[in-house]
Amino acid sequence: MPGFVLLVRPRGDDDDVPGIGFTVSKKVGNAVTRNRMKRRFRALARAALPESGIAGADHVLIGRPGGNDIAFAELGEHLDSALKRAAKKLTR
């Protein structure tokens, strides 16, 4: 995805709650830019993970340069698409 990379790894425990983590490196920008991106990721995760997240797996969103320039609604669509692709790969 253009604004982020999504990594998903099953934990292998009996807990069905999806875990979430965020990483935004200094390559993305200064502290203000990185914190804004993390706030956007938190809001996206709150909206998307309860319905589209993979139960019992850890999800990590890694910010990419230019991710703050993408509209929030478009980022949400990208996250839904990435979650569907990840779920499809994990079922194989």
SULCOR-V376228 format. One record per residue. N is the residue number from 0. RES is the residue in one small letter. PSI is psi in whole degrees, 0 to 359 (none if undefined). Layout:
BEGIN
((N:RES:PSI) (N:RES:PSI))
END
This chain:
BEGIN
((0:m:148) (1:p:331) (2:g:344) (3:f:168) (4:v:135) (5:l:125) (6:l:135) (7:v:131) (8:r:123) (9:p:138) (10:r:327) (11:g:13) (12:d:183) (13:d:4) (14:d:122) (15:d:357) (16:v:126) (17:p:135) (18:g:156) (19:i:142) (20:g:155) (21:f:140) (22:t:127) (23:v:115) (24:s:171) (25:k:345) (26:k:336) (27:v:324) (28:g:194) (29:n:181) (30:a:321) (31:v:316) (32:t:316) (33:r:317) (34:n:323) (35:r:318) (36:m:318) (37:k:322) (38:r:319) (39:r:319) (40:f:318) (41:r:317) (42:a:319) (43:l:316) (44:a:319) (45:r:324) (46:a:321) (47:a:324) (48:l:322) (49:p:328) (50:e:327) (51:s:350) (52:g:157) (53:i:120) (54:a:136) (55:g:20) (56:a:154) (57:d:134) (58:h:134) (59:v:124) (60:l:123) (61:i:119) (62:g:143) (63:r:154) (64:p:138) (65:g:359) (66:g:330) (67:n:342) (68:d:347) (69:i:139) (70:a:146) (71:f:317) (72:a:322) (73:e:320) (74:l:322) (75:g:319) (76:e:319) (77:h:319) (78:l:317) (79:d:317) (80:s:316) (81:a:321) (82:l:321) (83:k:318) (84:r:320) (85:a:318) (86:a:321) (87:k:319) (88:k:325) (89:l:338) (90:t:347) (91:r:none))
END
